[in-house]
């Protein structure tokens, strides 16, 4: 990947982190955010990978179209 393409890709990924509300919810604690990402990666290494990705896509796709995430009431 060329440098400019990589930079654009990283900026877009950072935008997703911000859009999700994680920065505010974690009080911009980068260690906590990174730990959460590691947990996501661990989850995707399990036998339920495809089901998990399907669930995340079902939640993420409409949120991306609306430019705002759905609030998850069960995780207040």
Residue, then its C-alpha position, 0 to 999 in steps of 0.5 A: x500500500x502506498x504511503x498516501x493510501x495508507x494514510x487515508x486508510x488510517x484516517x478513515x479507521x480513526x474516524x470509525x473509532x470516533x463515530x462509534x463514540x468509543x473515544x468519549x466512552x473510554x475518556x480517551x484512554x488509549x490503553x483501554x481502547x487498545x485493550x478493547x481492540x485486542x478483545x475484538x481480535x481475540x473474538x474473531x479468532x474463535x469458532x464463532x467468527x462468521x456469526x460475530x462478523x454477521x452480527x457486527x455488520x447488521x449493526x454497523x451497516x445501518x449506522x454507517x448509512x445514518x452516520x450515527x451509531x445505534x445506542x446499545x441500551x443493554x450496555x449502559 
